[in-house]
Amino acid sequence: MEKIDYEKLGFRCGLECHQQLEGKKLFCGCQAINSSKEADVFADRRLRAVVGETGEIDVAARHETEKGRHFRYEGNSEDICLVELDEEPPHPMNREALETALKVALLLNAQIVDEMQVMRKTVVDGSNVSGFQRTALIARSGFIETSLGKVRIPTICLEEEAAQKLEAGKDFVKYRLDRLGIPLIEIATSADIKDAEHAKEAAAYIGMVLRSVEGVKRGLGTIRQDVNVSIKGGARTEIKGFQDLRSIPKVIDFEINRQLREIKKGNKMENEVRKAELDFTTSFLRPMPGAARLYPETDVVPVRISDEYAAKLRKNLPKLLSEKSGEFEKKHNLQKELAKEAMGIDYFENFVKKFDKLDASLIANVIITLPKEIKSRLNLDSSKLKKEDFEEVLGYLDDGKIAKEAIIEILSRKIKGEKISIEDFEGVSDAELEKEIKEIVKQKPGLNTGAYMGLVMAKYRGKAEGKKVMEILKKLVK
């Protein structure tokens, strides 16, 4: 793929970041959790698009209605109520979630609106039982500073999370309801992003701000980014479903090249929503929605924010994680540069908590340093590695199933798409290792320690720790 001249192509790009919040759901008293309890509530529905505030039916909603699908919903009665099933009106907006979202908005230099009017956003793909998502504009005119200048944030909204898709068939989709209604902050930037790497930088900074605020969910699946991309002569494309920040530049560059090919063929392109695939390509999802999908929510009273309340929030804002980097270094005993990168990875601290037998520095090296080594030394595309890959290999290490030396080999095989058998990497016992080293020294007398080290590690690649091998060799080689 040729190097892209973003400015020459008229590249325009903006981000939408969505972050789940802790506590209760936005419009009922259910806990904001992803439940694993067995389902005991079931419902079937059909949804259709309705006319929005403009007097028209939204094009994306019409597209979904024409599929003629029916929707199956399930959940556990301890985790959901009649609000999720759209059999009871929404409760007043969750003020704790609102306060958390307002703190985020202030840290993003945004101006809080004085009154929040909840709107209904038509969504008929089944992910909202009611056929719409409740959303409220809470702040506007924010910005962040980046290495390539200011990136504006015109809108910040607080809205409901959608239900979790479990299964899809030809004429139906099945959803799990416990996720529906979890408070969700939506942060939308202007098209101020200069290139693909700049998009990644902006997303990482916004993620850092979000993790700086108490009440924001941590861990896998709690944050996601959508990227809007267009070039001169092409069409605006919203790309959803990014696996992690590192995939953003590759997917953006693919989309640019896809649009260039369509332009070259003389094909007319329409604004559309596409999915980011695991191989960094994109695929069509639906037409781009427009203003016709919005209309006022009549069941929720508007929320007013006084100047006094806003001033109180502004006085008590938390420090940004970037300002607390020294504390982060000490907390996890990391080197400065490693700590800076680890702070930008939303699942790092989740891994530290989960794999408590491993040092935080080891976890940081596995997810930050080793991918760089794999790319430079083995010439493999380490950006293909997902958080699930790191989670799997750290799990093996935490359980004592593999030695540290096996990690780079396992990750390399994952990049190449090779089948992995954990038995191939099971560690060798200290007694067996010492016996084998004695045999090697006996068969090849007179070599230096480094030469013996190379012979042993070649035989036990990924199965023996280098530190242990060196300890034994020091005893045997004088």
Summary of the structure (lengths in Angstrom):
residues: 478
radius of gyration: 26.0
end to end distance: 54.4
largest distance: 89.2
contacts: 1519
relative contact order: 0.11
helix: 38%
strand: 22%
